Amino acid sequence: MLISLSIPDEIYSRYMKHNPQNPTKALIEQLKRFSEISPSERIVILGKGDLAEIQRLAEASIEDAPGVVKFVQKTSQMSVGEVAVELTPTQRELADSRAKFMGMSLPEWLRPVLQTAIASHLQ
């Protein structure tokens, strides 16, 4: 299908940077990336810096939205065997803060805390 669009010069120049020989192709590729998303659906786009920070925190490469969801799920719960306990964002933040204060990773700090909590209930 052939359509005609009026694109502001500043936007068109950005696409020229991505593909100087064929900026229209760059625009089409970008539109393909979002073709499955409804115009009324809310989306979150991560810039290079934000994505780099999430990947640093995840200690893994994140390639897509399911990867972000998996990271958030992983960081919002702690598990002991088959039992997973969901942490609120505040609880997670406090645990991270205390681990950093002690100069430890979260698992290093959390392990004795969980052991103490479980031991106190088993006595």
QUIGICOR-V721660 format. One record per residue. N is the residue number from 1. RES is the residue in one small letter. SS is DSSP state (@ for helix, = for strand, . for the rest). PHI is phi in whole degrees, 0 to 359 (* if undefined). Layout:
[[N;RES;SS;PHI] [N;RES;SS;PHI]]
//
This chain:
[[1;m;.;*] [2;l;.;250] [3;i;.;231] [4;s;.;241] [5;l;.;237] [6;s;.;256] [7;i;.;249] [8;p;.;303] [9;d;@;304] [10;e;@;294] [11;i;@;288] [12;y;@;299] [13;s;@;293] [14;r;@;297] [15;y;@;288] [16;m;@;293] [17;k;@;294] [18;h;@;286] [19;n;.;211] [20;p;.;300] [21;q;.;283] [22;n;.;210] [23;p;@;299] [24;t;@;297] [25;k;@;297] [26;a;@;298] [27;l;@;297] [28;i;@;297] [29;e;@;299] [30;q;@;295] [31;l;@;296] [32;k;@;299] [33;r;@;300] [34;f;.;251] [35;s;.;295] [36;e;.;273] [37;i;.;258] [38;s;.;295] [39;p;.;301] [40;s;.;269] [41;e;.;280] [42;r;.;280] [43;i;.;231] [44;v;.;239] [45;i;.;251] [46;l;.;262] [47;g;.;288] [48;k;@;305] [49;g;@;293] [50;d;@;294] [51;l;@;296] [52;a;@;299] [53;e;@;293] [54;i;@;297] [55;q;@;294] [56;r;@;296] [57;l;@;294] [58;a;@;282] [59;e;.;54] [60;a;.;199] [61;s;.;281] [62;i;.;244] [63;e;.;255] [64;d;.;204] [65;a;@;300] [66;p;@;301] [67;g;@;294] [68;v;@;293] [69;v;@;299] [70;k;@;299] [71;f;@;297] [72;v;@;296] [73;q;@;299] [74;k;@;297] [75;t;@;274] [76;s;.;258] [77;q;=;214] [78;m;=;236] [79;s;=;234] [80;v;=;232] [81;g;.;62] [82;e;.;268] [83;v;=;264] [84;a;=;246] [85;v;=;247] [86;e;=;285] [87;l;.;260] [88;t;.;286] [89;p;@;304] [90;t;@;294] [91;q;@;298] [92;r;@;296] [93;e;@;297] [94;l;@;295] [95;a;@;298] [96;d;@;299] [97;s;@;297] [98;r;@;292] [99;a;@;297] [100;k;@;296] [101;f;@;301] [102;m;.;278] [103;g;.;71] [104;m;.;235] [105;s;.;284] [106;l;@;301] [107;p;@;299] [108;e;@;297] [109;w;@;285] [110;l;@;288] [111;r;@;306] [112;p;@;293] [113;v;@;297] [114;l;@;295] [115;q;@;299] [116;t;@;295] [117;a;@;297] [118;i;@;292] [119;a;@;299] [120;s;@;292] [121;h;@;275] [122;l;@;264] [123;q;.;276]]
//
